[in-house]
Amino acid sequence: MLSLIDPSTVPPGGFRYLQKETKTTLSGPSFPELLMKVRDHRLANNLPISLEWKQQVEHDMCEEMPPNVCRHVFGVRDVALPSANRALSLAEVLSGVKTIGAWMFHGFSKVSQEEADSRAKICASCPYNQPDEGCTACSKHAIGEAIQAVIGTSRTIAHDILNSCAICGCTLRVAVWVPMDLILKHSPPTAENTPPEWCWKKG
């Protein structure tokens, strides 16, 4: 694949990407910010987002660049998006356990596919959608098994790019399926975990 030699240096013409399906050219002042715009645009237009979508965007963009801006690389290079990580408090961990427990008591009744997709789109474009801190290969496998046990084969339009919420600490692939009354009952907002204005938990 093609990769930028120096992602921090603005290439000739700036960071630009053509989304062929919508014939829309997107741009950003930095490569991570361009990626966020591409992600939001795809979600808004119900376009698929693969596991390696960031690398594919970089490759496609490089194909339009002049020589000496990009290079061929083996495999793929992950591209970090703006971070907003913070450690979870004990109260937040307990809140999550209580919510899952109450949900299990109600038979893991999920919201509709349409509602879950709507929530997932918001989370996918949110800067607080962040990888779990300290995750190893083993812990990621355990998290994956836990998610599978709770939601089964259910998937949202943004399933593959949902991680953890840096505000409430919840696993977003699961949270988007939880009925709102259970979330509000067992996850009361505090000064630390008050959702941003655009969050679906705001109602």
Phi and psi restraints in degrees (value plus and minus 20) as a CYANA .aco file:
   2 LEU   PHI    -111.6   -71.6
   2 LEU   PSI     122.5   162.5
   3 SER   PHI    -160.7  -120.7
   3 SER   PSI     125.0   165.0
   4 LEU   PHI     -82.2   -42.2
   4 LEU   PSI     115.8   155.8
   5 ILE   PHI     -86.8   -46.8
   5 ILE   PSI     -63.2   -23.2
   6 ASP   PHI    -155.4  -115.4
   6 ASP   PSI      75.3   115.3
   7 PRO   PHI     -83.0   -43.0
   7 PRO   PSI     -36.2     3.8
   8 SER   PHI    -106.1   -66.1
   8 SER   PSI     -31.2     8.8
   9 THR   PHI    -117.2   -77.2
   9 THR   PSI     108.9   148.9
  10 VAL   PHI     -89.4   -49.4
  10 VAL   PSI     102.3   142.3
  11 PRO   PHI     -96.2   -56.2
  11 PRO   PSI     146.5   186.5
  12 PRO   PHI     -75.4   -35.4
  12 PRO   PSI     107.9   147.9
  13 GLY   PHI      66.5   106.5
  13 GLY   PSI     -25.4    14.6
  14 GLY   PHI      64.3   104.3
  14 GLY   PSI     157.6   197.6
  15 PHE   PHI    -101.5   -61.5
  15 PHE   PSI      87.8   127.8
  16 ARG   PHI    -154.6  -114.6
  16 ARG   PSI     129.3   169.3
  17 TYR   PHI    -166.9  -126.9
  17 TYR   PSI     113.2   153.2
  18 LEU   PHI    -117.2   -77.2
  18 LEU   PSI      97.9   137.9
  19 GLN   PHI    -106.6   -66.6
  19 GLN   PSI      83.6   123.6
  20 LYS   PHI     -82.1   -42.1
  20 LYS   PSI     -57.8   -17.8
  21 GLU   PHI     -81.5   -41.5
  21 GLU   PSI     -54.8   -14.8
  22 THR   PHI    -127.0   -87.0
  22 THR   PSI     -22.2    17.8
  23 LYS   PHI      35.5    75.5
  23 LYS   PSI      20.2    60.2
  24 THR   PHI    -134.2   -94.2
  24 THR   PSI     109.4   149.4
  25 THR   PHI    -116.0   -76.0
  25 THR   PSI     103.5   143.5
  26 LEU   PHI    -129.2   -89.2
  26 LEU   PSI     127.9   167.9
  27 SER   PHI    -162.6  -122.6
  27 SER   PSI     139.7   179.7
  28 GLY   PHI    -175.0  -135.0
  28 GLY   PSI     136.6   176.6
  29 PRO   PHI     -90.4   -50.4
  29 PRO   PSI     -38.6     1.4
  30 SER   PHI    -161.5  -121.5
  30 SER   PSI     145.2   185.2
  31 PHE   PHI     -86.3   -46.3
  31 PHE   PSI     -65.5   -25.5
  32 PRO   PHI     -78.5   -38.5
  32 PRO   PSI     -57.9   -17.9
  33 GLU   PHI     -90.7   -50.7
  33 GLU   PSI     -52.9   -12.9
  34 LEU   PHI     -83.8   -43.8
  34 LEU   PSI     -63.2   -23.2
  35 LEU   PHI     -80.2   -40.2
  35 LEU   PSI     -60.2   -20.2
  36 MET   PHI     -83.6   -43.6
  36 MET   PSI     -57.7   -17.7
  37 LYS   PHI     -87.8   -47.8
  37 LYS   PSI     -59.9   -19.9
  38 VAL   PHI     -84.1   -44.1
  38 VAL   PSI     -63.3   -23.3
  39 ARG   PHI     -80.5   -40.5
  39 ARG   PSI     -67.9   -27.9
  40 ASP   PHI     -82.4   -42.4
  40 ASP   PSI     -61.0   -21.0
  41 HIS   PHI     -84.8   -44.8
  41 HIS   PSI     -62.0   -22.0
  42 ARG   PHI     -85.7   -45.7
  42 ARG   PSI     -62.7   -22.7
  43 LEU   PHI     -84.0   -44.0
  43 LEU   PSI     -61.4   -21.4
  44 ALA   PHI     -85.3   -45.3
  44 ALA   PSI     -45.4    -5.4
  45 ASN   PHI    -129.8   -89.8
  45 ASN   PSI      -3.7    36.3
  46 ASN   PHI      34.5    74.5
  46 ASN   PSI      19.8    59.8
  47 LEU   PHI    -114.1   -74.1
  47 LEU   PSI     125.8   165.8
  48 PRO   PHI     -86.8   -46.8
  48 PRO   PSI     128.9   168.9
  49 ILE   PHI    -146.8  -106.8
  49 ILE   PSI      89.6   129.6
  50 SER   PHI    -102.5   -62.5
  50 SER   PSI     153.2   193.2
  51 LEU   PHI     -84.4   -44.4
  51 LEU   PSI     -49.7    -9.7
  52 GLU   PHI    -131.5   -91.5
  52 GLU   PSI      14.6    54.6
  53 TRP   PHI     -83.6   -43.6
  53 TRP   PSI     -55.8   -15.8
  54 LYS   PHI     -85.3   -45.3
  54 LYS   PSI     -61.6   -21.6
  55 GLN   PHI     -87.7   -47.7
  55 GLN   PSI     -55.7   -15.7
  56 GLN   PHI     -88.0   -48.0
  56 GLN   PSI     -59.0   -19.0
  57 VAL   PHI     -81.5   -41.5
  57 VAL   PSI     -63.7   -23.7
  58 GLU   PHI     -82.2   -42.2
  58 GLU   PSI     -63.5   -23.5
  59 HIS   PHI     -82.3   -42.3
  59 HIS   PSI     -68.0   -28.0
  60 ASP   PHI     -82.8   -42.8
  60 ASP   PSI     -58.9   -18.9
  61 MET   PHI     -86.0   -46.0
  61 MET   PSI     -60.4   -20.4
  62 CYS   PHI     -85.2   -45.2
  62 CYS   PSI     -50.1   -10.1
  63 GLU   PHI     -83.5   -43.5
  63 GLU   PSI     -40.5    -0.5
  64 GLU   PHI    -118.5   -78.5
  64 GLU   PSI     -19.5    20.5
  65 MET   PHI    -111.1   -71.1
  65 MET   PSI     134.1   174.1
  66 PRO   PHI     -90.1   -50.1
  66 PRO   PSI     149.2   189.2
  67 PRO   PHI     -78.9   -38.9
  67 PRO   PSI     137.1   177.1
  68 ASN   PHI      50.8    90.8
  68 ASN   PSI      -8.6    31.4
  69 VAL   PHI    -120.8   -80.8
  69 VAL   PSI     -55.1   -15.1
  70 CYS   PHI    -145.6  -105.6
  70 CYS   PSI     149.4   189.4
  71 ARG   PHI    -164.5  -124.5
  71 ARG   PSI     141.0   181.0
  72 HIS   PHI    -102.2   -62.2
  72 HIS   PSI     116.8   156.8
  73 VAL   PHI    -151.0  -111.0
  73 VAL   PSI     133.5   173.5
  74 PHE   PHI    -108.9   -68.9
  74 PHE   PSI     117.1   157.1
  75 GLY   PHI      54.3    94.3
  75 GLY   PSI    -172.1  -132.1
  76 VAL   PHI    -151.9  -111.9
  76 VAL   PSI     132.6   172.6
  77 ARG   PHI    -133.5   -93.5
  77 ARG   PSI     102.0   142.0
  78 ASP   PHI     -90.9   -50.9
  78 ASP   PSI     128.4   168.4
  79 VAL   PHI    -139.3   -99.3
  79 VAL   PSI      98.2   138.2
  80 ALA   PHI     -96.9   -56.9
  80 ALA   PSI     117.3   157.3
  81 LEU   PHI    -116.9   -76.9
  81 LEU   PSI     145.2   185.2
  82 PRO   PHI     -71.0   -31.0
  82 PRO   PSI     113.8   153.8
  83 SER   PHI    -115.0   -75.0
  83 SER   PSI     130.8   170.8
  84 ALA   PHI    -166.0  -126.0
  84 ALA   PSI      14.4    54.4
  85 ASN   PHI     -91.0   -51.0
  85 ASN   PSI     129.9   169.9
  86 ARG   PHI    -174.6  -134.6
  86 ARG   PSI     137.8   177.8
  87 ALA   PHI     -95.3   -55.3
  87 ALA   PSI     129.8   169.8
  88 LEU   PHI    -104.6   -64.6
  88 LEU   PSI     127.9   167.9
  89 SER   PHI    -108.7   -68.7
  89 SER   PSI     143.7   183.7
  90 LEU   PHI     -81.6   -41.6
  90 LEU   PSI     -57.9   -17.9
  91 ALA   PHI     -81.9   -41.9
  91 ALA   PSI     -58.0   -18.0
  92 GLU   PHI     -90.1   -50.1
  92 GLU   PSI     -58.4   -18.4
  93 VAL   PHI     -82.9   -42.9
  93 VAL   PSI     -66.4   -26.4
  94 LEU   PHI     -83.4   -43.4
  94 LEU   PSI     -57.4   -17.4
  95 SER   PHI     -81.4   -41.4
  95 SER   PSI     -62.8   -22.8
  96 GLY   PHI     -83.6   -43.6
  96 GLY   PSI     -61.2   -21.2
  97 VAL   PHI     -83.1   -43.1
  97 VAL   PSI     -62.8   -22.8
  98 LYS   PHI     -83.8   -43.8
  98 LYS   PSI     -60.8   -20.8
  99 THR   PHI     -83.5   -43.5
  99 THR   PSI     -67.0   -27.0
 100 ILE   PHI     -84.1   -44.1
 100 ILE   PSI     -59.5   -19.5
 101 GLY   PHI     -82.0   -42.0
 101 GLY   PSI     -64.8   -24.8
 102 ALA   PHI     -86.2   -46.2
 102 ALA   PSI     -58.1   -18.1
 103 TRP   PHI     -84.0   -44.0
 103 TRP   PSI     -62.1   -22.1
 104 MET   PHI     -82.1   -42.1
 104 MET   PSI     -60.1   -20.1
 105 PHE   PHI     -80.6   -40.6
 105 PHE   PSI     -51.9   -11.9
 106 HIS   PHI    -111.1   -71.1
 106 HIS   PSI      -4.9    35.1
 107 GLY   PHI      57.0    97.0
 107 GLY   PSI       1.7    41.7
 108 PHE   PHI      32.5    72.5
 108 PHE   PSI      22.5    62.5
 109 SER   PHI     -88.7   -48.7
 109 SER   PSI     101.4   141.4
 110 LYS   PHI    -115.6   -75.6
 110 LYS   PSI     138.8   178.8
 111 VAL   PHI     -91.3   -51.3
 111 VAL   PSI     151.2   191.2
 112 SER   PHI     -87.4   -47.4
 112 SER   PSI     140.4   180.4
 113 GLN   PHI     -78.3   -38.3
 113 GLN   PSI     -62.0   -22.0
 114 GLU   PHI     -81.4   -41.4
 114 GLU   PSI     -63.4   -23.4
 115 GLU   PHI     -87.3   -47.3
 115 GLU   PSI     -62.8   -22.8
 116 ALA   PHI     -83.9   -43.9
 116 ALA   PSI     -60.7   -20.7
 117 ASP   PHI     -84.1   -44.1
 117 ASP   PSI     -60.5   -20.5
 118 SER   PHI     -82.3   -42.3
 118 SER   PSI     -64.0   -24.0
 119 ARG   PHI     -84.9   -44.9
 119 ARG   PSI     -63.5   -23.5
 120 ALA   PHI     -82.0   -42.0
 120 ALA   PSI     -58.1   -18.1
 121 LYS   PHI     -80.7   -40.7
 121 LYS   PSI     -61.9   -21.9
 122 ILE   PHI     -85.7   -45.7
 122 ILE   PSI     -65.7   -25.7
 123 CYS   PHI     -85.1   -45.1
 123 CYS   PSI     -59.6   -19.6
 124 ALA   PHI     -82.9   -42.9
 124 ALA   PSI     -53.1   -13.1
 125 SER   PHI    -112.8   -72.8
 125 SER   PSI     -18.0    22.0
 126 CYS   PHI    -108.7   -68.7
 126 CYS   PSI     115.5   155.5
 127 PRO   PHI     -86.7   -46.7
 127 PRO   PSI     -34.4     5.6
 128 TYR   PHI    -105.9   -65.9
 128 TYR   PSI     -20.0    20.0
 129 ASN   PHI     -98.3   -58.3
 129 ASN   PSI      80.7   120.7
 130 GLN   PHI    -150.6  -110.6
 130 GLN   PSI     130.1   170.1
 131 PRO   PHI     -82.5   -42.5
 131 PRO   PSI     129.9   169.9
 132 ASP   PHI     -84.4   -44.4
 132 ASP   PSI     114.5   154.5
 133 GLU   PHI     -90.9   -50.9
 133 GLU   PSI     118.3   158.3
 134 GLY   PHI      53.9    93.9
 134 GLY   PSI      -6.3    33.7
 135 CYS   PHI     -93.2   -53.2
 135 CYS   PSI     108.4   148.4
 136 THR   PHI    -123.0   -83.0
 136 THR   PSI     154.9   194.9
 137 ALA   PHI     -79.1   -39.1
 137 ALA   PSI     -60.0   -20.0
 138 CYS   PHI     -86.5   -46.5
 138 CYS   PSI     -65.8   -25.8
 139 SER   PHI     -88.3   -48.3
 139 SER   PSI     -55.1   -15.1
 140 LYS   PHI     -83.8   -43.8
 140 LYS   PSI     -57.2   -17.2
 141 HIS   PHI     -85.3   -45.3
 141 HIS   PSI     -60.7   -20.7
 142 ALA   PHI     -85.6   -45.6
 142 ALA   PSI     -60.7   -20.7
 143 ILE   PHI     -83.1   -43.1
 143 ILE   PSI     -62.6   -22.6
 144 GLY   PHI     -80.5   -40.5
 144 GLY   PSI     -61.4   -21.4
 145 GLU   PHI     -85.6   -45.6
 145 GLU   PSI     -58.9   -18.9
 146 ALA   PHI     -85.5   -45.5
 146 ALA   PSI     -61.7   -21.7
 147 ILE   PHI     -82.5   -42.5
 147 ILE   PSI     -63.7   -23.7
 148 GLN   PHI     -80.9   -40.9
 148 GLN   PSI     -58.8   -18.8
 149 ALA   PHI     -86.0   -46.0
 149 ALA   PSI     -52.6   -12.6
 150 VAL   PHI    -105.4   -65.4
 150 VAL   PSI     -68.4   -28.4
 151 ILE   PHI    -121.6   -81.6
 151 ILE   PSI     -25.8    14.2
 152 GLY   PHI      42.3    82.3
 152 GLY   PSI    -148.8  -108.8
 153 THR   PHI    -113.1   -73.1
 153 THR   PSI     -15.3    24.7
 154 SER   PHI     -85.3   -45.3
 154 SER   PSI     116.2   156.2
 155 ARG   PHI    -160.5  -120.5
 155 ARG   PSI     124.5   164.5
 156 THR   PHI    -124.2   -84.2
 156 THR   PSI     152.5   192.5
 157 ILE   PHI     -81.4   -41.4
 157 ILE   PSI     -44.9    -4.9
 158 ALA   PHI    -135.8   -95.8
 158 ALA   PSI       2.9    42.9
 159 HIS   PHI     -69.9   -29.9
 159 HIS   PSI     -66.8   -26.8
 160 ASP   PHI     -92.2   -52.2
 160 ASP   PSI     -33.7     6.3
 161 ILE   PHI    -134.4   -94.4
 161 ILE   PSI      -9.9    30.1
 162 LEU   PHI    -108.7   -68.7
 162 LEU   PSI     114.8   154.8
 163 ASN   PHI    -142.5  -102.5
 163 ASN   PSI    -141.6  -101.6
 164 SER   PHI    -134.0   -94.0
 164 SER   PSI     131.0   171.0
 165 CYS   PHI    -105.4   -65.4
 165 CYS   PSI     102.3   142.3
 166 ALA   PHI     -94.5   -54.5
 166 ALA   PSI     -26.5    13.5
 167 ILE   PHI    -109.5   -69.5
 167 ILE   PSI     -76.3   -36.3
 168 CYS   PHI    -120.9   -80.9
 168 CYS   PSI     -35.5     4.5
 169 GLY   PHI      64.9   104.9
 169 GLY   PSI     -18.2    21.8
 170 CYS   PHI     -97.4   -57.4
 170 CYS   PSI     135.5   175.5
 171 THR   PHI    -101.4   -61.4
 171 THR   PSI      92.3   132.3
 172 LEU   PHI     -86.5   -46.5
 172 LEU   PSI     -51.2   -11.2
 173 ARG   PHI     -81.4   -41.4
 173 ARG   PSI     -46.7    -6.7
 174 VAL   PHI    -112.2   -72.2
 174 VAL   PSI     -65.6   -25.6
 175 ALA   PHI     -76.6   -36.6
 175 ALA   PSI     -56.0   -16.0
 176 VAL   PHI     -85.2   -45.2
 176 VAL   PSI     -33.9     6.1
 177 TRP   PHI    -119.3   -79.3
 177 TRP   PSI     -28.7    11.3
 178 VAL   PHI    -101.4   -61.4
 178 VAL   PSI     112.4   152.4
 179 PRO   PHI     -77.0   -37.0
 179 PRO   PSI     121.2   161.2
 180 MET   PHI     -80.7   -40.7
 180 MET   PSI     -56.5   -16.5
 181 ASP   PHI     -83.0   -43.0
 181 ASP   PSI     -54.8   -14.8
 182 LEU   PHI     -91.3   -51.3
 182 LEU   PSI     -58.2   -18.2
 183 ILE   PHI     -83.9   -43.9
 183 ILE   PSI     -66.6   -26.6
 184 LEU   PHI     -88.0   -48.0
 184 LEU   PSI     -53.7   -13.7
 185 LYS   PHI     -92.0   -52.0
 185 LYS   PSI     -59.6   -19.6
 186 HIS   PHI    -126.4   -86.4
 186 HIS   PSI     -22.8    17.2
 187 SER   PHI    -150.5  -110.5
 187 SER   PSI      41.4    81.4
 188 PRO   PHI     -82.2   -42.2
 188 PRO   PSI     116.1   156.1
 189 PRO   PHI     -86.7   -46.7
 189 PRO   PSI     124.4   164.4
 190 THR   PHI    -144.0  -104.0
 190 THR   PSI    -198.2  -158.2
 191 ALA   PHI     -81.3   -41.3
 191 ALA   PSI     -50.1   -10.1
 192 GLU   PHI    -105.2   -65.2
 192 GLU   PSI     -53.6   -13.6
 193 ASN   PHI    -135.0   -95.0
 193 ASN   PSI       3.3    43.3
 194 THR   PHI     -84.8   -44.8
 194 THR   PSI     105.0   145.0
 195 PRO   PHI     -84.6   -44.6
 195 PRO   PSI     129.7   169.7
 196 PRO   PHI     -87.7   -47.7
 196 PRO   PSI     146.0   186.0
 197 GLU   PHI     -79.7   -39.7
 197 GLU   PSI     -50.3   -10.3
 198 TRP   PHI    -104.9   -64.9
 198 TRP   PSI     -24.7    15.3
 199 CYS   PHI     -90.4   -50.4
 199 CYS   PSI     120.9   160.9
 200 TRP   PHI     -86.3   -46.3
 200 TRP   PSI     -39.5     0.5
 201 LYS   PHI     -91.4   -51.4
 201 LYS   PSI     -32.5     7.5
 202 LYS   PHI     -94.4   -54.4
 202 LYS   PSI     -32.0     8.0
